[in-house]
Amino acid sequence: MKVASSNEIRLLDKEAVEKYGISHEILMENAGAAVARLILHTASEEDTVAVIAGPGNNGGDGLVCARHLASHGMDVHVYLVADPERLSELVKKNLDRVALANIPIEKVTEKNVEELQDVLPFYDVIVDALFGTGLTRPLEGVYKEAVEAINDSGSLVVSVDIPSGINSDTGEVMGTAVKADFTVTFGLPKIGLLLYPGAEYAGEILVSHISYPRSLIEDDRIKVETNDPLYPPPRQPDTHKGDYGKALFIAGSKRYYGAPMLASRSFLKAGGGYSRLATVSSIVPFLATRAPEVVYEELEETSSGTISYRNLEKILKLTEASDIVAIGPGIGLDDETARLVLELIPRINKPLIIDGDGLTILARDTTILSTRKYPTVITPHPGEMSRLTGKPVEEIKKSRLKTALEVAQKLGSYVVLKGAHTVIATPEGMAYINLTGNPGMATAGSGDVLVGAIAGMYGIGYGFEEAVRMGVFVHGLAGDLAAESIGMDGLTAVSIMNFLPRAMKELRENFERIYNENSLPVLV
């Protein structure tokens, strides 16, 4: 599903009106009716409803919702946090309709806003229709107090389009924001609903297309989508291990045993065929007891126990017999090893995954990526992205999508910016927001499993971009299945790795269910 920015949704609204003859009044009517349908499906007709309507079209949507609920016999009360004389003509028209339907309307001002704190707990349902996608500055004054009254009510909260106070392009909280149980969003989901903290404030998200033509909701000008799953390539009966990919992992050091084991073994757990791990010779006997299925290529090491530069030609020779290469997990930051990594990256003539210490080393000279002839994916967490870009971590967290897209295009590489929700950006300017995964996956080694999963998806037959997307999806799905089985607390990278086969089994046998469970539902 496409995911829209505030500017893009305004453009779609404009084209719906001018190109397809669907008036703003029709769009507002459909939007308010959609919110009412959700409430009628979720609540009882005996429940009481407070609609908190703001000054813009979001408030107008709320007024339409109030009228529809009242027509079904629900006890509805409108609280207008706006000057009636300054409303647009369309919102005024819907306010008049509410009045003609004998729905009580109370104007909320700075003088009486505190009364909301007293009355809202007595309503079963609150409709948050204060602000939509047009909010550009922090909430203050009467609006801030109204949001706090909604959050303190203890009632079921349904937000109209986006929780009031959430930046629709970044997910940032603009001073304060409504914490909704449900959000009904219109036309297309907004970026800020899927990026944290906005995703946490949105509750359960439902999409209503409000009669947008399909050509608009599938418009190619919109470059952000949800990372929906793709059906796995078949495994044919007459095949051997080489048919499912030959991966080489250049990883590990005397200090880091887990990262290379997790990456190289996760490739096999995800369905890959032949996994080789090029690592320092001193740790191979220990790794072999944990991952006997991996083939080990022993390398000379530095005095500090990292991979020596003397291995350069040997490693390049190993890459020639590989379909995909990963470099960096647990490789260390020794100067000699860093020199090796910086010379290897531009000379590896195979699809390449760079992760972990490899990213920290790459930050010394990102220009080396420009000479690569084969696709590259980098998989940073915000700290590693900070080193790559020079931006503070907090700035990256506030602009995850924008940062991922900028870096992907600047470096000519795919970017997997890890976190909740992980963002995948392509060199061509597309981005995907992944919806699988859970907080239990915030654990050491989880990123190493992701490296193996991406390589595994390439091995079983996805194209490179598809493999990156599906590696992220399957990694998150494995984490979700693990959390469902053993809980989030104490979830480890090994647990995630061990659920990769189950994730692939579910995709093959129950694809439609997995697709629906990890996609945004459309309200009809």
C-alpha positions as CSV (number, residue, x, y, z in Angstrom):
1,M,0.0,0.0,0.0
2,K,1.2,3.5,-0.8
3,V,2.0,5.8,2.1
4,A,1.5,9.5,1.6
5,S,3.1,12.7,2.9
6,S,1.0,15.7,3.8
7,N,1.8,17.4,0.5
8,E,1.0,14.2,-1.5
9,I,-2.4,13.8,0.2
10,R,-3.2,17.4,-0.6
11,L,-2.3,16.8,-4.2
12,L,-4.5,13.7,-4.3
13,D,-7.4,15.7,-2.8
14,K,-6.9,18.4,-5.4
15,E,-6.9,16.0,-8.3
16,A,-9.9,14.1,-6.9
17,V,-11.8,17.4,-7.1
18,E,-10.4,18.8,-10.3
19,K,-9.8,15.7,-12.4
20,Y,-12.5,13.3,-11.2
21,G,-15.2,15.7,-10.1
22,I,-15.3,14.4,-6.5
23,S,-16.0,17.5,-4.4
24,H,-14.5,18.3,-1.0
25,E,-18.0,17.9,0.4
26,I,-18.2,14.3,-0.9
27,L,-14.7,13.5,0.5
28,M,-15.6,15.0,3.9
29,E,-18.9,13.1,4.0
30,N,-17.2,9.9,3.2
31,A,-14.5,10.5,5.8
32,G,-16.8,11.3,8.6
33,A,-19.1,8.3,7.7
34,A,-16.0,6.0,7.7
35,V,-15.2,7.0,11.3
36,A,-18.8,6.5,12.3
37,R,-18.8,3.0,10.8
38,L,-15.8,2.0,12.9
39,I,-17.4,3.3,16.0
40,L,-20.7,1.5,15.3
41,H,-18.7,-1.7,14.8
42,T,-16.6,-1.2,17.9
43,A,-19.0,0.4,20.4
44,S,-22.6,-0.2,21.5
45,E,-25.4,2.1,20.2
46,E,-26.1,2.8,23.9
47,D,-22.7,4.3,24.3
48,T,-22.2,8.1,24.7
49,V,-19.9,9.9,22.3
50,A,-18.0,13.2,22.5
51,V,-16.7,14.6,19.3
52,I,-13.9,17.1,19.9
53,A,-13.8,19.2,16.7
54,G,-11.1,21.6,15.7
55,P,-11.1,24.5,13.3
56,G,-10.1,22.8,10.0
57,N,-11.4,20.1,7.7
58,N,-10.5,17.5,10.4
59,G,-13.1,19.1,12.6
60,G,-15.5,19.0,9.6
61,D,-14.9,15.2,9.3
62,G,-15.7,14.9,13.0
63,L,-19.0,16.9,12.6
64,V,-20.1,14.5,9.8
65,C,-19.2,11.6,12.1
66,A,-21.4,13.1,14.8
67,R,-24.4,13.4,12.5
68,H,-24.0,9.8,11.3
69,L,-23.7,8.4,14.8
70,A,-26.8,10.4,16.0
71,S,-28.8,9.0,13.1
72,H,-28.1,5.5,14.5
73,G,-29.5,6.6,17.8
74,M,-26.2,7.2,19.7
75,D,-26.1,9.9,22.3
76,V,-23.6,12.4,20.8
77,H,-22.2,15.7,22.0
78,V,-20.0,18.0,20.0
79,Y,-17.3,20.2,21.6
80,L,-16.1,22.8,19.1
81,V,-12.6,24.0,19.9
82,A,-12.8,26.8,17.3
83,D,-14.4,30.1,16.6
84,P,-17.6,29.3,14.6
85,E,-17.2,32.5,12.6
86,R,-13.8,31.6,11.3
87,L,-14.6,28.1,10.0
88,S,-14.5,27.4,6.2
89,E,-17.8,27.4,4.4
90,L,-17.8,23.6,4.2
91,V,-17.2,23.1,7.9
92,K,-19.8,25.7,8.7
93,K,-22.3,23.9,6.5
94,N,-21.6,20.7,8.5
95,L,-21.9,22.5,11.8
96,D,-25.3,23.8,10.7
97,R,-26.3,20.3,9.8
98,V,-25.3,19.1,13.3
99,A,-27.3,21.9,14.9
100,L,-30.4,21.0,12.7
101,A,-30.1,17.4,13.9
102,N,-30.5,18.7,17.5
103,I,-27.0,17.4,18.5
104,P,-25.7,19.4,21.4
105,I,-22.8,21.8,20.6
106,E,-20.6,23.4,23.1
107,K,-17.9,25.9,22.2
108,V,-14.6,25.3,24.0
109,T,-12.4,28.3,24.8
110,E,-9.5,29.2,27.0
111,K,-12.0,30.1,29.7
112,N,-13.9,26.8,29.9
113,V,-11.5,24.2,28.5
114,E,-10.8,22.9,32.0
115,E,-14.4,21.7,32.1
116,L,-13.4,19.1,29.5
117,Q,-11.3,17.4,32.1
118,D,-14.4,17.0,34.2
119,V,-16.9,15.8,31.5
120,L,-14.9,13.7,29.1
121,P,-14.5,10.7,31.5
122,F,-18.3,10.3,31.4
123,Y,-18.3,9.5,27.7
124,D,-17.7,6.0,26.4
125,V,-16.1,7.1,23.2
126,I,-14.2,10.3,22.2
127,V,-13.7,11.3,18.6
128,D,-10.5,13.2,18.2
129,A,-11.1,15.6,15.3
130,L,-8.9,18.5,16.4
131,F,-6.1,18.5,13.8
132,G,-5.2,16.4,10.8
133,T,-2.2,16.4,8.4
134,G,-1.9,20.2,8.2
135,L,-0.4,20.6,11.7
136,T,3.1,22.2,11.5
137,R,3.8,23.6,14.9
138,P,3.5,22.4,18.5
139,L,0.1,22.4,20.1
140,E,-0.4,25.0,22.8
141,G,-3.1,26.9,24.7
142,V,-6.7,25.6,24.5
143,Y,-5.7,22.8,22.0
144,K,-3.0,21.5,24.2
145,E,-5.4,21.4,27.2
146,A,-8.0,19.7,25.0
147,V,-5.6,16.9,24.0
148,E,-4.6,16.4,27.7
149,A,-8.3,16.1,28.6
150,I,-8.8,13.5,26.0
151,N,-5.8,11.5,27.1
152,D,-6.8,11.7,30.8
153,S,-10.4,10.6,30.1
154,G,-10.0,6.8,30.2
155,S,-12.5,6.6,27.3
156,L,-12.1,4.8,24.0
157,V,-10.4,7.3,21.7
158,V,-10.8,7.3,17.9
159,S,-8.7,9.7,15.9
160,V,-9.7,11.2,12.6
161,D,-7.0,10.7,10.0
162,I,-4.1,11.1,12.4
163,P,-3.9,11.6,16.2
164,S,-3.9,15.4,16.9
165,G,-0.4,16.6,17.6
166,I,1.4,14.0,15.5
167,N,3.5,15.3,12.6
168,S,2.1,13.5,9.6
169,D,5.4,13.4,7.8
170,T,7.8,12.3,10.6
171,G,5.7,10.8,13.4
172,E,7.1,13.4,15.7
173,V,5.0,14.5,18.7
174,M,4.3,18.2,18.3
175,G,4.5,19.2,22.0
176,T,1.7,16.8,23.0
177,A,-0.5,14.4,21.1
178,V,-3.6,12.3,21.5
179,K,-3.1,8.7,22.3
180,A,-5.7,6.9,20.3
181,D,-7.1,3.4,20.5
182,F,-8.0,3.5,16.8
183,T,-7.1,5.9,13.9
184,V,-9.2,5.9,10.7
185,T,-7.0,7.5,8.0
186,F,-8.3,8.7,4.7
187,G,-7.2,8.0,1.1
188,L,-3.9,6.5,2.1
189,P,-2.0,6.0,5.4
190,K,0.2,8.9,6.4
191,I,4.0,8.5,6.9
192,G,3.7,9.7,10.5
193,L,1.3,7.0,11.4
194,L,3.8,4.3,10.6
195,L,7.0,5.8,12.1
196,Y,7.5,6.0,15.8
197,P,6.5,7.6,18.1
198,G,3.4,8.4,15.8
199,A,2.7,4.7,15.3
200,E,2.5,4.2,19.1
201,Y,0.0,7.1,19.4
202,A,-2.2,5.9,16.5
203,G,-3.3,2.6,18.1
204,E,-4.9,0.3,15.5
205,I,-4.8,1.9,12.1
206,L,-7.6,1.5,9.5
207,V,-7.6,3.0,6.0
208,S,-10.7,4.3,4.3
209,H,-10.2,5.3,0.6
210,I,-13.2,7.6,0.8
211,S,-14.0,7.0,-2.9
212,Y,-10.6,8.1,-4.2
213,P,-10.2,6.6,-7.7
214,R,-7.7,3.6,-7.8
215,S,-5.4,5.7,-10.1
216,L,-4.9,8.1,-7.2
217,I,-4.3,5.6,-4.4
218,E,-1.9,3.6,-6.7
219,D,-0.2,6.8,-8.1
220,D,3.5,6.1,-9.1
221,R,4.4,9.6,-8.0
222,I,4.1,8.4,-4.4
223,K,7.4,6.8,-3.6
224,V,6.8,5.3,-0.1
225,E,5.0,2.0,0.5
226,T,4.4,-0.5,3.2
227,N,6.8,-3.4,2.9
228,D,4.2,-6.0,2.0
229,P,5.4,-9.6,1.6
230,L,6.2,-11.2,-1.7
231,Y,5.5,-14.9,-2.3
232,P,8.7,-17.0,-2.0
233,P,10.2,-18.6,-5.1
234,P,9.5,-22.3,-5.4
235,R,11.9,-25.0,-4.3
236,Q,12.1,-27.4,-7.1
237,P,12.5,-31.2,-6.5
238,D,15.7,-31.7,-8.5
239,T,18.0,-29.2,-6.9
240,H,21.2,-29.0,-4.8
241,K,22.7,-26.6,-2.3
242,G,24.2,-24.4,-4.9
243,D,20.8,-23.7,-6.4
244,Y,19.9,-21.8,-3.2
245,G,22.8,-19.5,-3.1
246,K,26.4,-19.5,-2.2
247,A,27.1,-16.8,0.5
248,L,30.4,-15.7,1.9
249,F,30.5,-13.9,5.2
250,I,33.7,-11.9,6.0
251,A,33.2,-11.5,9.7
252,G,34.3,-12.1,13.3
253,S,37.4,-11.6,15.4
254,K,39.0,-13.0,18.5
255,R,36.7,-10.8,20.5
256,Y,33.4,-11.4,18.6
257,Y,32.3,-14.9,18.1
258,G,28.5,-14.5,18.1
259,A,28.1,-12.1,15.2
260,P,29.8,-14.2,12.5
261,M,28.0,-17.4,13.7
262,L,24.6,-15.7,13.7
263,A,25.0,-14.2,10.3
264,S,26.4,-17.2,8.5
265,R,24.0,-19.7,10.2
266,S,20.9,-17.5,9.7
267,F,21.5,-17.6,5.9
268,L,21.0,-21.4,6.1
269,K,18.0,-21.1,8.5
270,A,16.3,-18.7,6.1
271,G,16.6,-21.2,3.3
272,G,20.1,-20.5,1.8
273,G,22.1,-23.4,0.4
274,Y,25.8,-23.0,1.0
275,S,27.3,-20.7,3.7
276,R,31.0,-20.0,4.0
277,L,32.5,-17.9,6.8
278,A,35.9,-16.3,6.3
279,T,37.2,-15.5,9.8
280,V,40.3,-15.6,12.0
281,S,41.6,-19.1,12.4
282,S,41.7,-19.0,16.2
283,I,37.9,-18.9,16.7
284,V,37.0,-21.5,14.0
285,P,37.1,-24.5,16.4
286,F,34.7,-22.8,18.8
287,L,32.3,-21.6,16.0
288,A,32.3,-25.1,14.4
289,T,30.7,-26.5,17.5
290,R,27.8,-24.0,17.3
291,A,27.4,-24.0,13.5
292,P,28.7,-27.2,12.0
293,E,26.7,-26.6,8.8
294,V,28.9,-23.6,7.9
295,V,32.0,-24.1,5.8
296,Y,35.0,-22.2,7.4
297,E,37.7,-20.4,5.6
298,E,40.5,-19.7,8.1
299,L,42.3,-16.4,7.8
300,E,45.5,-14.9,9.3
301,E,45.0,-12.5,12.1
302,T,46.5,-9.4,13.5
303,S,48.1,-9.2,17.0
304,S,44.8,-8.0,18.3
305,G,42.9,-11.0,16.9
306,T,41.2,-9.4,13.9
307,I,41.4,-10.3,10.2
308,S,44.8,-9.3,8.8
309,Y,45.3,-7.3,5.6
310,R,47.5,-10.2,4.4
311,N,44.3,-12.0,3.5
312,L,43.2,-9.5,0.8
313,E,43.9,-11.6,-2.2
314,K,42.6,-14.8,-0.6
315,I,39.3,-13.2,0.3
316,L,38.9,-11.7,-3.2
317,K,39.4,-15.2,-4.6
318,L,36.7,-16.6,-2.3
319,T,34.3,-13.9,-3.4
320,E,34.6,-15.2,-7.0
321,A,32.9,-18.4,-6.1
322,S,30.1,-16.7,-4.2
323,D,26.7,-15.3,-5.2
324,I,26.5,-12.8,-2.4
325,V,29.0,-11.4,0.1
326,A,28.5,-9.9,3.6
327,I,31.2,-8.0,5.4
328,G,31.4,-6.5,8.8
329,P,29.7,-8.4,11.6
330,G,32.1,-8.5,14.6
331,I,35.1,-7.8,12.4
332,G,36.6,-5.2,14.8
333,L,38.0,-1.8,14.2
334,D,41.7,-2.6,14.1
335,D,43.5,-0.2,11.7
336,E,44.9,-3.0,9.6
337,T,41.5,-4.7,9.4
338,A,39.9,-1.3,8.5
339,R,42.4,-0.9,5.7
340,L,41.4,-4.4,4.4
341,V,37.7,-3.6,4.5
342,L,38.1,-0.3,2.7
343,E,40.1,-2.1,-0.1
344,L,37.7,-5.0,-0.3
345,I,34.4,-3.1,-0.6
346,P,35.1,-1.6,-4.1
347,R,36.8,-4.7,-5.4
348,I,34.2,-7.3,-4.5
349,N,32.4,-7.9,-7.8
350,K,29.3,-9.5,-6.2
351,P,26.2,-8.2,-4.4
352,L,27.3,-7.0,-1.0
353,I,25.8,-6.5,2.4
354,I,27.7,-4.2,4.8
355,D,26.9,-4.3,8.5
356,G,28.2,-3.7,12.0
357,D,31.8,-2.8,12.2
358,G,32.0,-2.7,8.5
359,L,29.7,0.4,8.6
360,T,31.8,2.1,11.1
361,I,34.8,1.5,8.9
362,L,32.9,2.6,5.8
363,A,32.1,5.9,7.5
364,R,35.8,6.8,7.1
365,D,35.3,6.9,3.3
366,T,31.8,6.4,1.9
367,T,33.0,7.4,-1.6
368,I,34.3,3.9,-2.2
369,L,30.8,2.8,-2.8
370,S,30.5,4.9,-6.0
371,T,32.9,2.6,-7.9
372,R,31.0,-0.6,-7.1
373,K,29.4,-2.2,-10.2
374,Y,27.2,-4.6,-8.2
375,P,24.4,-3.7,-5.8
376,T,25.2,-2.9,-2.2
377,V,23.0,-2.7,0.9
378,I,24.0,-1.1,4.1
379,T,22.1,-2.0,7.3
380,P,22.8,0.7,10.0
381,H,21.1,1.3,13.3
382,P,20.7,5.1,14.1
383,G,24.1,5.2,15.8
384,E,25.9,3.8,12.7
385,M,23.8,6.1,10.5
386,S,25.0,9.0,12.6
387,R,28.6,8.0,11.9
388,L,27.9,7.6,8.2
389,T,26.2,11.0,7.9
390,G,27.6,13.2,10.7
391,K,24.1,13.9,11.9
392,P,23.2,13.5,15.6
393,V,21.3,10.3,16.5
394,E,18.3,12.3,17.7
395,E,18.0,14.1,14.4
396,I,18.1,10.8,12.5
397,K,15.4,9.4,14.8
398,K,13.2,12.4,14.0
399,S,13.7,12.1,10.2
400,R,14.3,8.4,9.6
401,L,12.6,8.2,6.3
402,K,14.2,11.4,4.9
403,T,17.6,10.3,6.1
404,A,17.4,6.8,4.6
405,L,16.3,8.2,1.3
406,E,19.0,10.8,1.2
407,V,21.8,8.3,2.1
408,A,20.5,5.7,-0.4
409,Q,20.6,8.2,-3.3
410,K,23.9,9.8,-2.2
411,L,25.7,6.5,-1.9
412,G,23.9,4.7,-4.7
413,S,23.1,1.9,-2.3
414,Y,20.2,0.3,-0.7
415,V,19.7,1.4,2.9
416,V,18.1,-0.6,5.7
417,L,17.7,1.8,8.6
418,K,16.9,-0.5,11.5
419,G,14.4,0.3,14.2
420,A,10.7,0.4,14.8
421,H,9.5,0.4,12.0
422,T,12.6,-0.4,9.8
423,V,12.8,1.8,6.7
424,I,14.2,0.4,3.5
425,A,15.3,2.9,0.9
426,T,16.5,2.3,-2.7
427,P,19.0,4.3,-4.8
428,E,16.1,5.1,-7.2
429,G,14.2,7.0,-4.5
430,M,11.7,4.4,-3.4
431,A,11.2,3.6,0.3
432,Y,9.3,0.8,2.2
433,I,8.2,0.9,5.8
434,N,8.3,-2.6,7.4
435,L,5.5,-3.6,9.7
436,T,6.8,-6.9,11.1
437,G,8.8,-7.1,14.3
438,N,8.4,-6.3,18.0
439,P,10.3,-4.6,20.9
440,G,11.7,-8.0,22.0
441,M,13.9,-7.9,19.0
442,A,15.9,-5.0,20.5
443,T,18.6,-7.4,21.5
444,A,22.3,-8.0,20.8
445,G,22.9,-10.0,17.6
446,S,19.5,-9.3,16.1
447,G,21.1,-7.3,13.3
448,D,23.5,-10.2,12.5
449,V,20.5,-12.4,12.0
450,L,19.1,-9.8,9.6
451,V,22.3,-10.0,7.5
452,G,21.9,-13.7,7.1
453,A,18.2,-13.4,6.3
454,I,18.8,-10.9,3.5
455,A,21.5,-13.1,2.0
456,G,19.2,-16.1,2.4
457,M,16.4,-14.4,0.5
458,Y,18.8,-13.7,-2.3
459,G,20.0,-17.2,-2.2
460,I,16.5,-18.7,-2.6
461,G,15.8,-16.7,-5.7
462,Y,14.5,-13.2,-5.0
463,G,16.0,-10.3,-7.0
464,F,18.4,-8.1,-4.9
465,E,15.9,-5.4,-4.0
466,E,13.2,-8.0,-3.3
467,A,15.7,-9.9,-1.2
468,V,16.5,-6.8,0.9
469,R,12.8,-6.2,1.5
470,M,11.9,-9.8,2.2
471,G,15.0,-10.2,4.5
472,V,13.7,-7.4,6.6
473,F,10.1,-8.8,6.5
474,V,11.1,-12.4,7.3
475,H,13.5,-11.3,10.1
476,G,10.6,-9.3,11.7
477,L,8.1,-12.2,11.2
478,A,10.6,-14.6,12.8
479,G,10.8,-12.3,15.8
480,D,7.0,-12.1,16.0
481,L,6.6,-15.9,15.9
482,A,9.3,-16.2,18.5
483,A,7.6,-13.6,20.8
484,E,4.3,-15.4,20.3
485,S,5.9,-18.7,21.4
486,I,8.2,-17.6,24.2
487,G,7.4,-14.0,24.9
488,M,9.3,-10.8,24.2
489,D,11.2,-10.7,27.5
490,G,14.4,-12.6,27.1
491,L,14.0,-12.9,23.4
492,T,17.5,-13.5,22.0
493,A,19.1,-13.4,18.5
494,V,19.4,-17.1,18.6
495,S,15.6,-17.4,19.2
496,I,15.0,-15.1,16.2
497,M,17.3,-17.2,14.1
498,N,15.7,-20.4,15.1
499,F,12.3,-19.1,14.0
500,L,13.4,-18.2,10.5
501,P,12.4,-21.7,9.1
502,R,9.0,-21.3,10.7
503,A,8.6,-17.9,9.2
504,M,9.4,-19.2,5.7
505,K,7.0,-22.1,6.3
506,E,4.2,-19.7,7.2
507,L,4.9,-17.6,4.1
508,R,4.7,-20.6,1.9
509,E,1.7,-22.3,3.4
510,N,-0.3,-19.4,4.8
511,F,0.7,-16.5,2.6
512,E,-2.7,-14.8,2.4
513,R,-3.0,-14.8,6.2
514,I,0.5,-13.5,6.8
515,Y,-0.1,-10.8,4.2
516,N,-3.3,-9.7,5.9
517,E,-1.9,-9.8,9.4
518,N,1.0,-7.6,8.4
519,S,-0.8,-5.1,6.2
520,L,-3.0,-2.2,7.1
521,P,-6.7,-3.1,7.1
522,V,-9.0,-1.2,4.7
523,L,-12.3,-0.1,6.2
524,V,-15.2,-0.8,3.9
